[in-house]
Amino acid sequence: MSSSATTSIKLDEKMKERVQRLAALRRRTPHWIMREAIEQYVLHEEKREQIRQDALAAWAHYQETGLHVTAEEADAWLAKLEAGEDAQPPECHA
């Protein structure tokens, strides 16, 4: 069972009205709308941070090894995938 803690957030009047209006339209509470918004934002930012970390790791690996594929090789592979082919990724080379 998960526990929850109360957190307060200050909204200007216009934002508060927007949240309340949306909540009424969606037949939800303003609390639900705000929790959903925060959850979606955090999920988005977590994915974004993972992509950033993966890019940094890939860059470090490239700097260590020099292994890479060219843009043309990557584009050709992606074109095959887009066409529905079951293509293997190109081999990395120095």
DSSP file (Angstrom, degrees, kcal/mol; ACC not computed):
  #  RESIDUE AA STRUCTURE BP1 BP2  ACC     N-H-->O    O-->H-N    N-H-->O    O-->H-N    TCO  KAPPA ALPHA  PHI   PSI    X-CA   Y-CA   Z-CA
    1    1 A M              0   0    0      0, 0.0     2,-0.3     0, 0.0     0, 0.0   0.000 360.0 360.0 360.0 133.6    0.0    0.0    0.0
    2    2 A S        -     0   0    0      1,-0.0     2,-0.3     0, 0.0     0, 0.0  -0.653 360.0-143.9 -93.2 148.9    1.4    3.4   -0.9
    3    3 A S        -     0   0    0     -2,-0.3     2,-0.3     2,-0.0    -1,-0.0  -0.702  11.2-153.9-104.5 161.2    1.3    6.4    1.4
    4    4 A S        -     0   0    0     -2,-0.3     2,-0.4     2,-0.0     0, 0.0  -0.956   1.5-150.7-134.5 154.9    0.7    9.9    0.3
    5    5 A A        -     0   0    0     -2,-0.3     2,-0.4     2,-0.0    -2,-0.0  -0.933  25.6-110.6-124.1 148.0    1.7   13.3    1.8
    6    6 A T        +     0   0    0     -2,-0.4     2,-0.4     2,-0.0    -2,-0.0  -0.621  36.2 179.9 -78.9 132.6   -0.1   16.6    1.5
    7    7 A T        -     0   0    0     -2,-0.4     2,-0.3     2,-0.0    -2,-0.0  -0.994  16.6-141.7-131.0 138.2    1.8   19.2   -0.6
    8    8 A S        -     0   0    0     -2,-0.4     2,-0.4     2,-0.0    -2,-0.0  -0.743  13.0-168.4-101.6 152.1    0.5   22.7   -1.2
    9    9 A I        -     0   0    0     -2,-0.3     2,-0.5     2,-0.0    -2,-0.0  -1.000  16.2-136.7-138.2 135.2    0.9   24.5   -4.5
   10   10 A K        -     0   0    0     -2,-0.4     2,-0.4     0, 0.0    -2,-0.0  -0.822  24.8-179.2 -96.4 126.3    0.3   28.2   -5.1
   11   11 A L        -     0   0    0     -2,-0.5     2,-0.1     2,-0.0    -2,-0.0  -0.946  28.2-118.4-121.0 142.9   -1.6   29.0   -8.3
   12   12 A D     >  -     0   0    0     -2,-0.4     4,-2.5     1,-0.1     5,-0.2  -0.365  38.9-101.6 -71.9 165.5   -2.5   32.4   -9.6
   13   13 A E  H  > S+     0   0    0      1,-0.2     4,-2.5     2,-0.2     5,-0.2   0.864 120.2  53.9 -59.5 -39.5   -6.3   33.1   -9.9
   14   14 A K  H  > S+     0   0    0      2,-0.2     4,-2.2     1,-0.2    -1,-0.2   0.925 111.5  44.6 -63.1 -43.9   -6.3   32.6  -13.7
   15   15 A M  H  > S+     0   0    0      2,-0.2     4,-2.7     1,-0.2     5,-0.2   0.911 111.9  53.0 -66.9 -40.9   -4.7   29.2  -13.4
   16   16 A K  H  X S+     0   0    0     -4,-2.5     4,-2.4     1,-0.2    -2,-0.2   0.917 110.5  47.7 -59.3 -43.7   -6.9   28.2  -10.5
   17   17 A E  H  X S+     0   0    0     -4,-2.5     4,-2.7     2,-0.2    -1,-0.2   0.892 110.7  51.6 -64.3 -40.5  -10.0   29.1  -12.6
   18   18 A R  H  X S+     0   0    0     -4,-2.2     4,-2.6     2,-0.2     5,-0.2   0.923 111.1  47.3 -62.8 -44.2   -8.6   27.2  -15.6
   19   19 A V  H  X S+     0   0    0     -4,-2.7     4,-2.7     2,-0.2    -2,-0.2   0.930 113.6  47.9 -63.0 -45.2   -8.1   24.1  -13.5
   20   20 A Q  H  X S+     0   0    0     -4,-2.4     4,-2.3    -5,-0.2    -2,-0.2   0.906 112.1  49.3 -63.4 -41.6  -11.5   24.3  -12.0
   21   21 A R  H  X S+     0   0    0     -4,-2.7     4,-2.2     2,-0.2    -2,-0.2   0.931 113.5  46.0 -63.8 -45.5  -13.2   24.9  -15.4
   22   22 A L  H  X S+     0   0    0     -4,-2.6     4,-2.4     1,-0.2    -2,-0.2   0.906 110.8  53.4 -63.9 -41.3  -11.4   21.8  -16.8
   23   23 A A  H  X>S+     0   0    0     -4,-2.7     5,-2.8    -5,-0.2     4,-0.7   0.920 109.5  48.4 -59.6 -43.8  -12.2   19.7  -13.8
   24   24 A A  H ><5S+     0   0    0     -4,-2.3     3,-0.7     1,-0.2    -1,-0.2   0.916 111.9  49.1 -63.6 -42.6  -15.9   20.6  -14.2
   25   25 A L  H 3<5S+     0   0    0     -4,-2.2    -1,-0.2     1,-0.2    -2,-0.2   0.863 116.5  42.1 -64.3 -36.1  -15.8   19.7  -17.9
   26   26 A R  H 3<5S-     0   0    0     -4,-2.4    -1,-0.2    -5,-0.2    -2,-0.2   0.460 109.1-123.3 -89.2  -2.4  -14.1   16.4  -17.3
   27   27 A R  T <<5S+     0   0    0     -3,-0.7     2,-0.3    -4,-0.7    -3,-0.2   0.920  73.7 118.6  55.7  46.4  -16.3   15.7  -14.3
   28   28 A R      < -     0   0    0     -5,-2.8    -1,-0.2    -6,-0.2    -2,-0.1  -0.786  69.4 -98.5-127.6 171.0  -13.2   15.3  -12.1
   29   29 A T     >  -     0   0    0     -2,-0.3     4,-2.1     1,-0.1     5,-0.2  -0.618  29.0-118.2 -88.9 155.6  -12.0   17.2   -9.1
   30   30 A P  H  > S+     0   0    0      0, 0.0     4,-2.5     0, 0.0     5,-0.2   0.881 117.9  58.3 -57.0 -36.1   -9.4   20.0   -9.4
   31   31 A H  H  > S+     0   0    0      1,-0.2     4,-2.5     2,-0.2     5,-0.2   0.920 105.4  48.1 -58.2 -45.6   -7.2   17.8   -7.2
   32   32 A W  H  > S+     0   0    0      2,-0.2     4,-2.7     1,-0.2     5,-0.2   0.920 110.7  51.3 -62.3 -44.7   -7.4   14.9   -9.7
   33   33 A I  H  X S+     0   0    0     -4,-2.1     4,-2.4     1,-0.2    -2,-0.2   0.919 112.5  45.9 -59.7 -45.1   -6.6   17.3  -12.6
   34   34 A M  H  X S+     0   0    0     -4,-2.5     4,-2.4     2,-0.2    -1,-0.2   0.906 113.0  48.9 -67.8 -41.5   -3.5   18.6  -10.8
   35   35 A R  H  X S+     0   0    0     -4,-2.5     4,-2.7    -5,-0.2    -2,-0.2   0.923 112.8  48.4 -63.1 -43.1   -2.3   15.2   -9.8
   36   36 A E  H  X S+     0   0    0     -4,-2.7     4,-2.7     2,-0.2     5,-0.2   0.911 111.2  50.5 -62.8 -43.0   -2.7   13.9  -13.3
   37   37 A A  H  X S+     0   0    0     -4,-2.4     4,-2.3    -5,-0.2    -2,-0.2   0.923 112.6  46.0 -62.2 -44.4   -0.9   16.9  -14.7
   38   38 A I  H  X S+     0   0    0     -4,-2.4     4,-2.8     2,-0.2     5,-0.2   0.920 112.6  50.5 -65.3 -43.6    2.0   16.4  -12.3
   39   39 A E  H  X S+     0   0    0     -4,-2.7     4,-2.5     1,-0.2    -2,-0.2   0.930 112.0  46.8 -61.0 -45.9    2.2   12.7  -13.0
   40   40 A Q  H  X S+     0   0    0     -4,-2.7     4,-2.3     1,-0.2    -1,-0.2   0.901 113.3  49.4 -63.7 -40.8    2.3   13.2  -16.8
   41   41 A Y  H  X S+     0   0    0     -4,-2.3     4,-2.7    -5,-0.2    -2,-0.2   0.933 111.7  47.8 -63.5 -45.9    4.9   15.9  -16.5
   42   42 A V  H  X S+     0   0    0     -4,-2.8     4,-2.5     2,-0.2    -2,-0.2   0.915 111.8  49.8 -64.2 -43.0    7.1   13.8  -14.3
   43   43 A L  H  X S+     0   0    0     -4,-2.5     4,-2.2    -5,-0.2    -1,-0.2   0.930 112.4  48.7 -59.1 -45.3    6.8   10.8  -16.6
   44   44 A H  H  X S+     0   0    0     -4,-2.3     4,-2.3     1,-0.2    -2,-0.2   0.925 113.5  45.7 -60.3 -46.7    7.7   13.0  -19.6
   45   45 A E  H  X S+     0   0    0     -4,-2.7     4,-2.5     2,-0.2    -1,-0.2   0.839 110.0  54.1 -70.0 -33.3   10.7   14.5  -17.8
   46   46 A E  H  X S+     0   0    0     -4,-2.5     4,-2.2     2,-0.2    -1,-0.2   0.920 111.0  46.2 -64.2 -43.2   11.9   11.1  -16.6
   47   47 A K  H  X S+     0   0    0     -4,-2.2     4,-2.2     2,-0.2    -2,-0.2   0.915 112.6  50.8 -63.6 -42.5   11.9    9.8  -20.2
   48   48 A R  H  X S+     0   0    0     -4,-2.3     4,-2.1     1,-0.2    -2,-0.2   0.907 110.3  48.8 -62.3 -42.3   13.6   12.9  -21.4
   49   49 A E  H  X S+     0   0    0     -4,-2.5     4,-2.7     2,-0.2    -1,-0.2   0.880 108.9  53.3 -66.2 -37.8   16.3   12.5  -18.7
   50   50 A Q  H  X S+     0   0    0     -4,-2.2     4,-2.6     2,-0.2    -2,-0.2   0.907 108.5  49.9 -63.3 -40.9   16.8    8.9  -19.7
   51   51 A I  H  X S+     0   0    0     -4,-2.2     4,-2.4     2,-0.2    -2,-0.2   0.910 111.3  49.6 -62.1 -41.8   17.3    9.9  -23.3
   52   52 A R  H  X S+     0   0    0     -4,-2.1     4,-2.4     2,-0.2    -2,-0.2   0.921 111.7  47.6 -63.1 -44.6   19.8   12.5  -22.2
   53   53 A Q  H  X S+     0   0    0     -4,-2.7     4,-2.3     1,-0.2    -2,-0.2   0.905 111.7  50.5 -63.9 -41.2   21.7    9.9  -20.1
   54   54 A D  H  X S+     0   0    0     -4,-2.6     4,-2.5     2,-0.2    -1,-0.2   0.897 110.4  50.1 -62.5 -40.7   21.7    7.4  -22.9
   55   55 A A  H  X S+     0   0    0     -4,-2.4     4,-2.5     2,-0.2    -2,-0.2   0.908 110.4  49.3 -65.4 -41.8   23.1   10.1  -25.3
   56   56 A L  H  X S+     0   0    0     -4,-2.4     4,-2.3     2,-0.2    -2,-0.2   0.907 112.3  48.2 -63.5 -40.7   25.9   11.0  -22.9
   57   57 A A  H  X S+     0   0    0     -4,-2.3     4,-2.5     2,-0.2    -2,-0.2   0.903 111.8  49.7 -65.7 -40.8   26.8    7.3  -22.5
   58   58 A A  H  X S+     0   0    0     -4,-2.5     4,-2.6     2,-0.2    -2,-0.2   0.904 110.9  49.7 -64.9 -40.6   26.8    6.8  -26.2
   59   59 A W  H  X S+     0   0    0     -4,-2.5     4,-2.6     2,-0.2    -2,-0.2   0.922 111.2  48.7 -64.0 -43.6   29.0    9.9  -26.7
   60   60 A A  H  X S+     0   0    0     -4,-2.3     4,-1.9     2,-0.2    -2,-0.2   0.906 111.6  50.2 -62.4 -41.5   31.4    8.6  -24.0
   61   61 A H  H  X S+     0   0    0     -4,-2.5     4,-2.7     2,-0.2     5,-0.4   0.917 110.7  49.2 -63.2 -43.1   31.5    5.2  -25.7
   62   62 A Y  H  X S+     0   0    0     -4,-2.6     4,-2.9     1,-0.2    -2,-0.2   0.921 109.6  51.5 -62.0 -43.5   32.2    6.7  -29.1
   63   63 A Q  H  < S+     0   0    0     -4,-2.6    -1,-0.2     1,-0.2    -2,-0.2   0.858 114.9  43.6 -62.7 -34.2   35.0    8.8  -27.6
   64   64 A E  H  < S+     0   0    0     -4,-1.9    -2,-0.2    -5,-0.2    -1,-0.2   0.887 132.3  17.4 -75.3 -40.8   36.6    5.7  -26.1
   65   65 A T  H  < S-     0   0    0     -4,-2.7    -3,-0.2    -5,-0.2    -2,-0.2   0.726  81.7-137.1-109.1 -26.8   36.2    3.4  -29.1
   66   66 A G     <  +     0   0    0     -4,-2.9    -4,-0.1    -5,-0.4     2,-0.1   0.441  52.3 149.1  77.5  -1.1   35.5    5.5  -32.2
   67   67 A L        +     0   0    0     -6,-0.3     2,-0.3    25,-0.1    -1,-0.3  -0.444  16.4 135.5 -69.7 137.0   32.8    2.9  -33.2
   68   68 A H  B     -A   93   0A   0     25,-2.1    25,-2.5    -2,-0.1     2,-0.3  -0.970  46.9-125.5-163.1 171.4   30.0    4.5  -35.2
   69   69 A V        -     0   0    0     -2,-0.3    23,-0.1    23,-0.2     2,-0.1  -0.945  36.0-112.8-122.5 152.7   27.7    4.2  -38.1
   70   70 A T     >  -     0   0    0     -2,-0.3     4,-2.4     1,-0.1     5,-0.2  -0.377  24.6-112.6 -79.4 163.5   27.3    6.9  -40.7
   71   71 A A  H  > S+     0   0    0      1,-0.2     4,-2.9     2,-0.2     5,-0.2   0.883 119.8  54.0 -60.8 -38.3   24.2    9.0  -41.1
   72   72 A E  H  > S+     0   0    0      2,-0.2     4,-2.4     1,-0.2    -1,-0.2   0.910 108.6  48.1 -64.1 -42.0   23.7    7.3  -44.5
   73   73 A E  H  > S+     0   0    0      2,-0.2     4,-2.1     1,-0.2    -2,-0.2   0.919 114.1  46.4 -64.0 -43.7   23.9    3.8  -43.0
   74   74 A A  H  X S+     0   0    0     -4,-2.4     4,-2.7     2,-0.2    -2,-0.2   0.915 112.5  50.3 -65.3 -42.7   21.5    4.8  -40.3
   75   75 A D  H  X S+     0   0    0     -4,-2.9     4,-2.4     1,-0.2    -2,-0.2   0.905 110.0  50.3 -62.8 -41.6   19.1    6.4  -42.8
   76   76 A A  H  X S+     0   0    0     -4,-2.4     4,-1.7     2,-0.2    -1,-0.2   0.909 112.3  47.5 -63.5 -41.9   19.2    3.3  -45.1
   77   77 A W  H  X S+     0   0    0     -4,-2.1     4,-2.2     1,-0.2    -2,-0.2   0.931 112.6  48.2 -64.1 -46.5   18.4    1.0  -42.1
   78   78 A L  H  X S+     0   0    0     -4,-2.7     4,-2.7     1,-0.2    -2,-0.2   0.866 108.0  55.6 -63.7 -35.7   15.6    3.2  -40.9
   79   79 A A  H  X S+     0   0    0     -4,-2.4     4,-1.7     2,-0.2    -1,-0.2   0.898 107.5  49.5 -63.4 -39.8   14.1    3.3  -44.4
   80   80 A K  H  <>S+     0   0    0     -4,-1.7     5,-2.4     2,-0.2     4,-0.3   0.926 111.7  48.1 -64.1 -44.6   14.0   -0.5  -44.5
   81   81 A L  H ><5S+     0   0    0     -4,-2.2     3,-1.6     1,-0.2    -2,-0.2   0.917 110.4  51.7 -61.4 -42.3   12.3   -0.6  -41.2
   82   82 A E  H 3<5S+     0   0    0     -4,-2.7    -1,-0.2     1,-0.3    -2,-0.2   0.840 105.8  55.5 -63.0 -32.7    9.8    2.1  -42.3
   83   83 A A  T 3<5S-     0   0    0     -4,-1.7    -1,-0.3    -5,-0.2    -2,-0.2   0.467 124.4-105.1 -79.1  -1.5    9.1    0.0  -45.4
   84   84 A G  T < 5S+     0   0    0     -3,-1.6    -3,-0.2     1,-0.3     2,-0.1   0.506  72.6 143.6  92.6   4.4    8.2   -3.0  -43.2
   85   85 A E      < -     0   0    0     -5,-2.4     2,-1.3    -6,-0.2    -1,-0.3  -0.467  56.6-126.3 -76.6 150.4   11.4   -5.0  -43.7
   86   86 A D        +     0   0    0     -2,-0.1     2,-0.3     2,-0.0    -1,-0.1  -0.641  48.0 172.0 -94.0  75.3   12.9   -6.9  -40.8
   87   87 A A        -     0   0    0     -2,-1.3    -3,-0.0   -10,-0.2   -10,-0.0  -0.642  30.9-130.1 -95.2 143.3   16.4   -5.3  -41.2
   88   88 A Q        -     0   0    0     -2,-0.3     3,-0.1     1,-0.1    -7,-0.0  -0.606  36.3-100.2 -82.8 147.6   19.3   -5.7  -38.9
   89   89 A P        -     0   0    0      0, 0.0    -1,-0.1     0, 0.0     3,-0.1  -0.332  48.3 -93.1 -64.4 152.7   21.0   -2.5  -37.7
   90   90 A P        -     0   0    0      0, 0.0     2,-0.2     0, 0.0   -16,-0.0  -0.282  44.5-100.3 -66.2 153.7   24.2   -1.6  -39.5
   91   91 A E        -     0   0    0     -3,-0.1     2,-0.2     1,-0.1   -23,-0.1  -0.501  35.6-119.1 -73.6 139.8   27.5   -2.8  -38.1
   92   92 A C        +     0   0    0     -2,-0.2     2,-0.3   -23,-0.1   -23,-0.2  -0.521  37.1 178.2 -75.4 147.5   29.5   -0.3  -36.1
   93   93 A H  B      A   68   0A   0    -25,-2.5   -25,-2.1    -2,-0.2     0, 0.0  -0.950 360.0 360.0-145.3 164.6   33.0    0.6  -37.4
   94   94 A A              0   0    0     -2,-0.3   -25,-0.1   -27,-0.2   -27,-0.1   0.436 360.0 360.0 -89.5 360.0   35.9    2.9  -36.6
